[in-house]
C-alpha cells in the first residue's frame, strides 16, 4: 500500500471522470458524487482496487477513505447537518487547492 496522501479534515473533490464512456469499466464511485466537494473523515487502509479485480487484472492496493458530503447540495433536499458518508479510493480524489479552502 502506498502512503496516504490525504488526512482526516482534508477537503477534497471527487474527480469528474467518466471511464465507463471509454469502454468496459467497473466503477465504485457513485455518479452523483463526481465533481463534488467533500471532507476526509478517516483513512481506512489499503485494499485491492475492485475496479481491476472485476476484470481479473492485477489489483494493486489503493488507499480507501471515508469521505463526508453535505446532503443538500447533492440532491437539493435535506437540511444543514444532513451528511452522506461514502467510501472512496484515493485515485478518485483530488485535494482542494489551498486558495479555495478558505472560500
KOLGU-4560 file (N, C-alpha, C; in nm, 3 decimals, padded with zeros to 5 digits):
<recs>
<n_xx: 00.084 n_yy: -00.119 n_zz: 00.000 ca_xx: 00.000 ca_yy: 00.000 ca_zz: 00.000 c_xx: 00.088 c_yy: 00.124 c_zz: 00.000 mol: A seq: 1 type: UNK>
<n_xx: 00.044 n_yy: 00.221 n_zz: -00.073 ca_xx: 00.117 ca_yy: 00.346 ca_zz: -00.072 c_xx: 00.079 c_yy: 00.425 c_zz: 00.053 mol: A seq: 2 type: UNK>
<n_xx: 00.159 n_yy: 00.523 n_zz: 00.085 ca_xx: 00.132 ca_yy: 00.610 ca_zz: 00.199 c_xx: 00.013 c_yy: 00.699 c_zz: 00.164 mol: A seq: 3 type: UNK>
<n_xx: -00.084 n_yy: 00.714 n_zz: 00.254 ca_xx: -00.199 ca_yy: 00.800 ca_zz: 00.225 c_xx: -00.154 c_yy: 00.943 c_zz: 00.193 mol: A seq: 4 type: UNK>
<n_xx: -00.212 n_yy: 00.999 n_zz: 00.089 ca_xx: -00.181 ca_yy: 01.137 ca_zz: 00.050 c_xx: -00.274 c_yy: 01.236 c_zz: 00.119 mol: A seq: 5 type: UNK>
<n_xx: -00.381 n_yy: 01.186 n_zz: 00.178 ca_xx: -00.480 ca_yy: 01.272 ca_zz: 00.242 c_xx: -00.492 c_yy: 01.234 c_zz: 00.388 mol: A seq: 6 type: UNK>
<n_xx: -00.544 n_yy: 01.327 n_zz: 00.467 ca_xx: -00.559 ca_yy: 01.305 ca_zz: 00.611 c_xx: -00.698 c_yy: 01.351 c_zz: 00.654 mol: A seq: 7 type: UNK>
<n_xx: -00.746 n_yy: 01.300 n_zz: 00.768 ca_xx: -00.875 ca_yy: 01.347 ca_zz: 00.819 c_xx: -00.877 c_yy: 01.500 c_zz: 00.827 mol: A seq: 8 type: UNK>
<n_xx: -00.988 n_yy: 01.556 n_zz: 00.781 ca_xx: -01.005 ca_yy: 01.701 ca_zz: 00.779 c_xx: -00.973 c_yy: 01.763 c_zz: 00.645 mol: A seq: 9 type: UNK>
<n_xx: -00.899 n_yy: 01.694 n_zz: 00.558 ca_xx: -00.866 ca_yy: 01.749 ca_zz: 00.426 c_xx: -00.992 c_yy: 01.763 c_zz: 00.342 mol: A seq: 10 type: UNK>
<n_xx: -01.003 n_yy: 01.878 n_zz: 00.276 ca_xx: -01.112 ca_yy: 01.898 ca_zz: 00.180 c_xx: -01.068 c_yy: 01.843 c_zz: 00.046 mol: A seq: 11 type: UNK>
<n_xx: -01.161 n_yy: 01.774 n_zz: -00.021 ca_xx: -01.129 ca_yy: 01.707 ca_zz: -00.147 c_xx: -01.241 c_yy: 01.731 c_zz: -00.248 mol: A seq: 12 type: UNK>
<n_xx: -01.207 n_yy: 01.706 n_zz: -00.372 ca_xx: -01.305 ca_yy: 01.700 ca_zz: -00.480 c_xx: -01.299 c_yy: 01.560 c_zz: -00.539 mol: A seq: 13 type: UNK>
<n_xx: -01.415 n_yy: 01.504 n_zz: -00.568 ca_xx: -01.419 ca_yy: 01.377 ca_zz: -00.639 c_xx: -01.394 c_yy: 01.410 c_zz: -00.786 mol: A seq: 14 type: UNK>
<n_xx: -01.306 n_yy: 01.336 n_zz: -00.848 ca_xx: -01.276 ca_yy: 01.363 ca_zz: -00.989 c_xx: -01.402 c_yy: 01.350 c_zz: -01.074 mol: A seq: 15 type: UNK>
<n_xx: -01.416 n_yy: 01.443 n_zz: -01.165 ca_xx: -01.530 ca_yy: 01.442 ca_zz: -01.258 c_xx: -01.487 c_yy: 01.364 c_zz: -01.381 mol: A seq: 16 type: UNK>
<n_xx: -01.473 n_yy: 01.233 n_zz: -01.363 ca_xx: -01.424 ca_yy: 01.143 ca_zz: -01.468 c_xx: -01.532 c_yy: 01.039 c_zz: -01.496 mol: A seq: 17 type: UNK>
<n_xx: -01.540 n_yy: 00.996 n_zz: -01.620 ca_xx: -01.642 ca_yy: 00.901 ca_zz: -01.662 c_xx: -01.579 c_yy: 00.789 c_zz: -01.745 mol: A seq: 18 type: UNK>
<n_xx: -01.496 n_yy: 00.703 n_zz: -01.684 ca_xx: -01.428 ca_yy: 00.598 ca_zz: -01.759 c_xx: -01.523 c_yy: 00.500 c_zz: -01.827 mol: A seq: 19 type: UNK>
<n_xx: -01.644 n_yy: 00.489 n_zz: -01.777 ca_xx: -01.739 ca_yy: 00.396 ca_zz: -01.840 c_xx: -01.775 c_yy: 00.437 c_zz: -01.983 mol: A seq: 20 type: UNK>
<n_xx: -01.750 n_yy: 00.563 n_zz: -02.019 ca_xx: -01.775 ca_yy: 00.607 ca_zz: -02.156 c_xx: -01.658 c_yy: 00.576 c_zz: -02.248 mol: A seq: 21 type: UNK>
<n_xx: -01.547 n_yy: 00.529 n_zz: -02.191 ca_xx: -01.429 ca_yy: 00.495 ca_zz: -02.271 c_xx: -01.419 c_yy: 00.345 c_zz: -02.297 mol: A seq: 22 type: UNK>
<n_xx: -01.511 n_yy: 00.268 n_zz: -02.244 ca_xx: -01.508 ca_yy: 00.124 ca_zz: -02.263 c_xx: -01.557 c_yy: 00.053 c_zz: -02.139 mol: A seq: 23 type: UNK>
<n_xx: -01.548 n_yy: -00.078 n_zz: -02.138 ca_xx: -01.596 ca_yy: -00.152 ca_zz: -02.020 c_xx: -01.526 c_yy: -00.105 c_zz: -01.893 mol: A seq: 24 type: UNK>
<n_xx: -01.604 n_yy: -00.085 n_zz: -01.789 ca_xx: -01.548 ca_yy: -00.038 ca_zz: -01.663 c_xx: -01.635 c_yy: -00.085 c_zz: -01.548 mol: A seq: 25 type: UNK>
<n_xx: -01.573 n_yy: -00.103 n_zz: -01.436 ca_xx: -01.643 ca_yy: -00.134 ca_zz: -01.311 c_xx: -01.609 c_yy: -00.020 c_zz: -01.216 mol: A seq: 26 type: UNK>
<n_xx: -01.703 n_yy: 00.068 n_zz: -01.191 ca_xx: -01.678 ca_yy: 00.190 ca_zz: -01.115 c_xx: -01.739 c_yy: 00.177 c_zz: -00.976 mol: A seq: 27 type: UNK>
<n_xx: -01.661 n_yy: 00.210 n_zz: -00.875 ca_xx: -01.706 ca_yy: 00.203 ca_zz: -00.737 c_xx: -01.740 c_yy: 00.340 c_zz: -00.679 mol: A seq: 28 type: UNK>
<n_xx: -01.726 n_yy: 00.445 n_zz: -00.760 ca_xx: -01.754 ca_yy: 00.580 ca_zz: -00.714 c_xx: -01.891 c_yy: 00.623 c_zz: -00.766 mol: A seq: 29 type: UNK>
<n_xx: -01.983 n_yy: 00.658 n_zz: -00.676 ca_xx: -02.118 ca_yy: 00.695 ca_zz: -00.721 c_xx: -02.117 c_yy: 00.812 c_zz: -00.820 mol: A seq: 30 type: UNK>
<n_xx: -02.203 n_yy: 00.802 n_zz: -00.920 ca_xx: -02.214 ca_yy: 00.909 ca_zz: -01.020 c_xx: -02.246 c_yy: 01.043 c_zz: -00.956 mol: A seq: 31 type: UNK>
<n_xx: -02.335 n_yy: 01.044 n_zz: -00.859 ca_xx: -02.381 ca_yy: 01.169 ca_zz: -00.801 c_xx: -02.274 c_yy: 01.244 c_zz: -00.723 mol: A seq: 32 type: UNK>
<n_xx: -02.159 n_yy: 01.180 n_zz: -00.699 ca_xx: -02.051 ca_yy: 01.247 ca_zz: -00.626 c_xx: -01.943 c_yy: 01.304 c_zz: -00.718 mol: A seq: 33 type: UNK>
<n_xx: -01.943 n_yy: 01.268 n_zz: -00.843 ca_xx: -01.836 ca_yy: 01.313 ca_zz: -00.932 c_xx: -01.840 c_yy: 01.465 c_zz: -00.949 mol: A seq: 34 type: UNK>
<n_xx: -01.725 n_yy: 01.527 n_zz: -00.923 ca_xx: -01.713 ca_yy: 01.673 ca_zz: -00.931 c_xx: -01.757 c_yy: 01.745 c_zz: -00.804 mol: A seq: 35 type: UNK>
<n_xx: -01.796 n_yy: 01.669 n_zz: -00.701 ca_xx: -01.849 ca_yy: 01.731 ca_zz: -00.578 c_xx: -01.742 c_yy: 01.740 c_zz: -00.470 mol: A seq: 36 type: UNK>
<n_xx: -01.753 n_yy: 01.843 n_zz: -00.383 ca_xx: -01.658 ca_yy: 01.858 ca_zz: -00.273 c_xx: -01.700 c_yy: 01.777 c_zz: -00.152 mol: A seq: 37 type: UNK>
<n_xx: -01.601 n_yy: 01.730 n_zz: -00.078 ca_xx: -01.624 ca_yy: 01.657 ca_zz: 00.046 c_xx: -01.509 c_yy: 01.680 c_zz: 00.141 mol: A seq: 38 type: UNK>
<n_xx: -01.513 n_yy: 01.608 n_zz: 00.252 ca_xx: -01.408 ca_yy: 01.619 ca_zz: 00.354 c_xx: -01.372 c_yy: 01.480 c_zz: 00.402 mol: A seq: 39 type: UNK>
<n_xx: -01.243 n_yy: 01.451 n_zz: 00.406 ca_xx: -01.195 ca_yy: 01.322 ca_zz: 00.454 c_xx: -01.225 c_yy: 01.310 c_zz: 00.604 mol: A seq: 40 type: UNK>
<n_xx: -01.286 n_yy: 01.197 n_zz: 00.641 ca_xx: -01.316 ca_yy: 01.171 ca_zz: 00.781 c_xx: -01.213 c_yy: 01.076 c_zz: 00.841 mol: A seq: 41 type: UNK>
<n_xx: -01.178 n_yy: 00.970 n_zz: 00.766 ca_xx: -01.077 ca_yy: 00.877 ca_zz: 00.816 c_xx: -01.014 c_yy: 00.801 c_zz: 00.701 mol: A seq: 42 type: UNK>
<n_xx: -00.892 n_yy: 00.756 n_zz: 00.728 ca_xx: -00.819 ca_yy: 00.669 ca_zz: 00.636 c_xx: -00.852 c_yy: 00.526 c_zz: 00.677 mol: A seq: 43 type: UNK>
<n_xx: -00.900 n_yy: 00.445 n_zz: 00.584 ca_xx: -00.940 ca_yy: 00.309 ca_zz: 00.615 c_xx: -00.831 c_yy: 00.206 c_zz: 00.590 mol: A seq: 44 type: UNK>
<n_xx: -00.728 n_yy: 00.242 n_zz: 00.513 ca_xx: -00.619 ca_yy: 00.149 ca_zz: 00.485 c_xx: -00.611 c_yy: 00.118 c_zz: 00.337 mol: A seq: 45 type: UNK>
<n_xx: -00.526 n_yy: 00.021 n_zz: 00.305 ca_xx: -00.505 ca_yy: -00.018 ca_zz: 00.166 c_xx: -00.582 c_yy: -00.144 c_zz: 00.131 mol: A seq: 46 type: UNK>
<n_xx: -00.648 n_yy: -00.142 n_zz: 00.017 ca_xx: -00.728 ca_yy: -00.254 ca_zz: -00.030 c_xx: -00.705 c_yy: -00.272 c_zz: -00.180 mol: A seq: 47 type: UNK>
<n_xx: -00.717 n_yy: -00.397 n_zz: -00.225 ca_xx: -00.705 ca_yy: -00.424 ca_zz: -00.368 c_xx: -00.812 c_yy: -00.344 c_zz: -00.443 mol: A seq: 48 type: UNK>
<n_xx: -00.774 n_yy: -00.285 n_zz: -00.553 ca_xx: -00.864 ca_yy: -00.200 ca_zz: -00.630 c_xx: -00.973 c_yy: -00.285 c_zz: -00.697 mol: A seq: 49 type: UNK>
<n_xx: -01.100 n_yy: -00.270 n_zz: -00.654 ca_xx: -01.206 ca_yy: -00.352 ca_zz: -00.713 c_xx: -01.231 c_yy: -00.320 c_zz: -00.860 mol: A seq: 50 type: UNK>
<n_xx: -01.190 n_yy: -00.202 n_zz: -00.905 ca_xx: -01.207 ca_yy: -00.168 ca_zz: -01.046 c_xx: -01.118 c_yy: -00.255 c_zz: -01.134 mol: A seq: 51 type: UNK>
<n_xx: -01.008 n_yy: -00.305 n_zz: -01.079 ca_xx: -00.923 ca_yy: -00.400 ca_zz: -01.151 c_xx: -00.968 c_yy: -00.544 c_zz: -01.126 mol: A seq: 52 type: UNK>
<n_xx: -01.002 n_yy: -00.574 n_zz: -01.002 ca_xx: -01.044 ca_yy: -00.710 ca_zz: -00.967 c_xx: -01.161 c_yy: -00.756 c_zz: -01.052 mol: A seq: 53 type: UNK>
<n_xx: -01.252 n_yy: -00.666 n_zz: -01.086 ca_xx: -01.370 ca_yy: -00.701 ca_zz: -01.164 c_xx: -01.335 c_yy: -00.759 c_zz: -01.300 mol: A seq: 54 type: UNK>
<n_xx: -01.216 n_yy: -00.728 n_zz: -01.350 ca_xx: -01.173 ca_yy: -00.776 ca_zz: -01.482 c_xx: -01.056 c_yy: -00.872 c_zz: -01.471 mol: A seq: 55 type: UNK>
<n_xx: -01.033 n_yy: -00.925 n_zz: -01.350 ca_xx: -00.925 ca_yy: -01.021 ca_zz: -01.325 c_xx: -00.789 c_yy: -00.965 c_zz: -01.363 mol: A seq: 56 type: UNK>
<n_xx: -00.773 n_yy: -00.834 n_zz: -01.347 ca_xx: -00.643 ca_yy: -00.771 ca_zz: -01.370 c_xx: -00.567 c_yy: -00.764 c_zz: -01.239 mol: A seq: 57 type: UNK>
<n_xx: -00.435 n_yy: -00.750 n_zz: -01.244 ca_xx: -00.362 ca_yy: -00.726 ca_zz: -01.118 c_xx: -00.422 c_yy: -00.604 c_zz: -01.049 mol: A seq: 58 type: UNK>
<n_xx: -00.443 n_yy: -00.617 n_zz: -00.919 ca_xx: -00.511 ca_yy: -00.511 ca_zz: -00.844 c_xx: -00.422 c_yy: -00.462 c_zz: -00.731 mol: A seq: 59 type: UNK>
<n_xx: -00.341 n_yy: -00.361 n_zz: -00.758 ca_xx: -00.257 ca_yy: -00.308 ca_zz: -00.651 c_xx: -00.344 c_yy: -00.251 c_zz: -00.540 mol: A seq: 60 type: UNK>
<n_xx: -00.290 n_yy: -00.252 n_zz: -00.419 ca_xx: -00.363 ca_yy: -00.192 ca_zz: -00.308 c_xx: -00.366 c_yy: -00.041 c_zz: -00.325 mol: A seq: 61 type: UNK>
<n_xx: -00.482 n_yy: 00.015 n_zz: -00.299 ca_xx: -00.503 ca_yy: 00.159 ca_zz: -00.305 c_xx: -00.562 c_yy: 00.202 c_zz: -00.172 mol: A seq: 62 type: UNK>
<n_xx: -00.534 n_yy: 00.325 n_zz: -00.135 ca_xx: -00.583 ca_yy: 00.378 ca_zz: -00.008 c_xx: -00.733 c_yy: 00.409 c_zz: -00.021 mol: A seq: 63 type: UNK>
<n_xx: -00.808 n_yy: 00.366 n_zz: 00.079 ca_xx: -00.952 ca_yy: 00.388 ca_zz: 00.084 c_xx: -00.983 c_yy: 00.483 c_zz: 00.200 mol: A seq: 64 type: UNK>
<n_xx: -01.077 n_yy: 00.574 n_zz: 00.176 ca_xx: -01.112 ca_yy: 00.676 ca_zz: 00.275 c_xx: -01.262 c_yy: 00.677 c_zz: 00.301 mol: A seq: 65 type: UNK>
<n_xx: -01.300 n_yy: 00.722 n_zz: 00.419 ca_xx: -01.437 ca_yy: 00.766 ca_zz: 00.445 c_xx: -01.437 c_yy: 00.915 c_zz: 00.415 mol: A seq: 66 type: UNK>
<n_xx: -01.526 n_yy: 00.957 n_zz: 00.327 ca_xx: -01.540 ca_yy: 01.098 ca_zz: 00.290 c_xx: -01.685 c_yy: 01.139 c_zz: 00.315 mol: A seq: 67 type: UNK>
<n_xx: -01.703 n_yy: 01.253 n_zz: 00.379 ca_xx: -01.837 ca_yy: 01.302 ca_zz: 00.409 c_xx: -01.872 c_yy: 01.415 c_zz: 00.313 mol: A seq: 68 type: UNK>
<n_xx: -01.999 n_yy: 01.415 n_zz: 00.271 ca_xx: -02.052 ca_yy: 01.515 ca_zz: 00.178 c_xx: -02.178 c_yy: 01.575 c_zz: 00.240 mol: A seq: 69 type: UNK>
<n_xx: -02.197 n_yy: 01.703 n_zz: 00.222 ca_xx: -02.322 ca_yy: 01.766 ca_zz: 00.265 c_xx: -02.433 c_yy: 01.720 c_zz: 00.172 mol: A seq: 70 type: UNK>
<n_xx: -02.544 n_yy: 01.678 n_zz: 00.230 ca_xx: -02.654 ca_yy: 01.624 ca_zz: 00.151 c_xx: -02.728 c_yy: 01.729 c_zz: 00.067 mol: A seq: 71 type: UNK>
<n_xx: -02.762 n_yy: 01.848 n_zz: 00.122 ca_xx: -02.842 ca_yy: 01.941 ca_zz: 00.042 c_xx: -02.784 c_yy: 01.975 c_zz: -00.095 mol: A seq: 72 type: UNK>
<n_xx: -02.653 n_yy: 02.000 n_zz: -00.109 ca_xx: -02.602 ca_yy: 02.030 ca_zz: -00.244 c_xx: -02.608 c_yy: 01.911 c_zz: -00.340 mol: A seq: 73 type: UNK>
<n_xx: -02.612 n_yy: 01.788 n_zz: -00.287 ca_xx: -02.615 ca_yy: 01.670 ca_zz: -00.374 c_xx: -02.752 c_yy: 01.650 c_zz: -00.438 mol: A seq: 74 type: UNK>
<n_xx: -02.856 n_yy: 01.662 n_zz: -00.356 ca_xx: -02.990 ca_yy: 01.627 ca_zz: -00.403 c_xx: -03.091 c_yy: 01.739 c_zz: -00.387 mol: A seq: 75 type: UNK>
<n_xx: -03.045 n_yy: 01.858 n_zz: -00.347 ca_xx: -03.134 ca_yy: 01.973 ca_zz: -00.331 c_xx: -03.248 c_yy: 01.943 c_zz: -00.235 mol: A seq: 76 type: UNK>
<n_xx: -03.215 n_yy: 01.868 n_zz: -00.130 ca_xx: -03.311 ca_yy: 01.840 ca_zz: -00.024 c_xx: -03.234 c_yy: 01.814 c_zz: 00.104 mol: A seq: 77 type: UNK>
<n_xx: -03.304 n_yy: 01.814 n_zz: 00.215 ca_xx: -03.239 ca_yy: 01.794 ca_zz: 00.343 c_xx: -03.203 c_yy: 01.928 c_zz: 00.405 mol: A seq: 78 type: UNK>
<n_xx: -03.142 n_yy: 01.919 n_zz: 00.522 ca_xx: -03.107 ca_yy: 02.038 ca_zz: 00.597 c_xx: -02.958 c_yy: 02.038 c_zz: 00.627 mol: A seq: 79 type: UNK>
<n_xx: -02.907 n_yy: 02.154 n_zz: 00.665 ca_xx: -02.766 ca_yy: 02.162 ca_zz: 00.705 c_xx: -02.742 c_yy: 02.059 c_zz: 00.815 mol: A seq: 80 type: UNK>
<n_xx: -02.634 n_yy: 01.987 n_zz: 00.804 ca_xx: -02.603 ca_yy: 01.881 ca_zz: 00.901 c_xx: -02.644 c_yy: 01.744 c_zz: 00.853 mol: A seq: 81 type: UNK>
<n_xx: -02.727 n_yy: 01.737 n_zz: 00.748 ca_xx: -02.758 ca_yy: 01.608 ca_zz: 00.686 c_xx: -02.641 c_yy: 01.572 c_zz: 00.596 mol: A seq: 82 type: UNK>
<n_xx: -02.568 n_yy: 01.470 n_zz: 00.634 ca_xx: -02.448 ca_yy: 01.433 ca_zz: 00.561 c_xx: -02.458 c_yy: 01.293 c_zz: 00.502 mol: A seq: 83 type: UNK>
<n_xx: -02.376 n_yy: 01.268 n_zz: 00.401 ca_xx: -02.364 ca_yy: 01.138 ca_zz: 00.337 c_xx: -02.219 c_yy: 01.094 c_zz: 00.354 mol: A seq: 84 type: UNK>
<n_xx: -02.198 n_yy: 00.975 n_zz: 00.410 ca_xx: -02.064 ca_yy: 00.920 ca_zz: 00.430 c_xx: -02.041 c_yy: 00.809 c_zz: 00.329 mol: A seq: 85 type: UNK>
<n_xx: -01.931 n_yy: 00.820 n_zz: 00.252 ca_xx: -01.906 ca_yy: 00.727 ca_zz: 00.143 c_xx: -01.760 c_yy: 00.680 c_zz: 00.149 mol: A seq: 86 type: UNK>
<n_xx: -01.737 n_yy: 00.554 n_zz: 00.113 ca_xx: -01.601 ca_yy: 00.502 ca_zz: 00.099 c_xx: -01.555 c_yy: 00.528 c_zz: -00.044 mol: A seq: 87 type: UNK>
<n_xx: -01.440 n_yy: 00.596 n_zz: -00.058 ca_xx: -01.388 ca_yy: 00.630 ca_zz: -00.190 c_xx: -01.238 c_yy: 00.605 c_zz: -00.192 mol: A seq: 88 type: UNK>
<n_xx: -01.192 n_yy: 00.544 n_zz: -00.301 ca_xx: -01.049 ca_yy: 00.520 ca_zz: -00.318 c_xx: -00.977 c_yy: 00.648 c_zz: -00.358 mol: A seq: 89 type: UNK>
<n_xx: -00.851 n_yy: 00.655 n_zz: -00.316 ca_xx: -00.769 ca_yy: 00.776 ca_zz: -00.333 c_xx: -00.758 c_yy: 00.821 c_zz: -00.478 mol: A seq: 90 type: UNK>
<n_xx: -00.752 n_yy: 00.726 n_zz: -00.572 ca_xx: -00.733 ca_yy: 00.767 ca_zz: -00.712 c_xx: -00.854 c_yy: 00.843 c_zz: -00.768 mol: A seq: 91 type: UNK>
<n_xx: -00.964 n_yy: 00.847 n_zz: -00.694 ca_xx: -01.081 ca_yy: 00.925 ca_zz: -00.735 c_xx: -01.085 c_yy: 01.062 c_zz: -00.668 mol: A seq: 92 type: UNK>
<n_xx: -00.991 n_yy: 01.091 n_zz: -00.580 ca_xx: -00.995 ca_yy: 01.215 ca_zz: -00.503 c_xx: -00.881 c_yy: 01.309 c_zz: -00.541 mol: A seq: 93 type: UNK>
<n_xx: -00.908 n_yy: 01.436 n_zz: -00.534 ca_xx: -00.803 ca_yy: 01.536 ca_zz: -00.552 c_xx: -00.820 c_yy: 01.641 c_zz: -00.442 mol: A seq: 94 type: UNK>
<n_xx: -00.708 n_yy: 01.686 n_zz: -00.385 ca_xx: -00.719 ca_yy: 01.787 ca_zz: -00.279 c_xx: -00.775 c_yy: 01.918 c_zz: -00.333 mol: A seq: 95 type: UNK>
<n_xx: -00.851 n_yy: 01.986 n_zz: -00.249 ca_xx: -00.899 ca_yy: 02.119 ca_zz: -00.285 c_xx: -00.782 c_yy: 02.214 c_zz: -00.269 mol: A seq: 96 type: UNK>
<n_xx: -00.750 n_yy: 02.294 n_zz: -00.371 ca_xx: -00.637 ca_yy: 02.387 ca_zz: -00.358 c_xx: -00.656 c_yy: 02.479 c_zz: -00.237 mol: A seq: 97 type: UNK>
<n_xx: -00.546 n_yy: 02.514 n_zz: -00.172 ca_xx: -00.549 ca_yy: 02.595 ca_zz: -00.050 c_xx: -00.627 c_yy: 02.724 c_zz: -00.068 mol: A seq: 98 type: UNK>
<n_xx: -00.615 n_yy: 02.789 n_zz: -00.183 ca_xx: -00.684 ca_yy: 02.916 ca_zz: -00.204 c_xx: -00.836 c_yy: 02.898 c_zz: -00.210 mol: A seq: 99 type: UNK>
<n_xx: -00.882 n_yy: 02.777 n_zz: -00.242 ca_xx: -01.027 ca_yy: 02.751 ca_zz: -00.246 c_xx: -01.079 c_yy: 02.703 c_zz: -00.111 mol: A seq: 100 type: UNK>
<n_xx: -00.989 n_yy: 02.660 n_zz: -00.021 ca_xx: -01.034 ca_yy: 02.607 ca_zz: 00.108 c_xx: -01.095 c_yy: 02.716 c_zz: 00.194 mol: A seq: 101 type: UNK>
<n_xx: -01.047 n_yy: 02.838 n_zz: 00.182 ca_xx: -01.100 ca_yy: 02.948 ca_zz: 00.263 c_xx: -01.234 c_yy: 02.997 c_zz: 00.211 mol: A seq: 102 type: UNK>
<n_xx: -01.265 n_yy: 02.966 n_zz: 00.087 ca_xx: -01.389 ca_yy: 03.015 ca_zz: 00.024 c_xx: -01.512 c_yy: 02.944 c_zz: 00.075 mol: A seq: 103 type: UNK>
</recs>
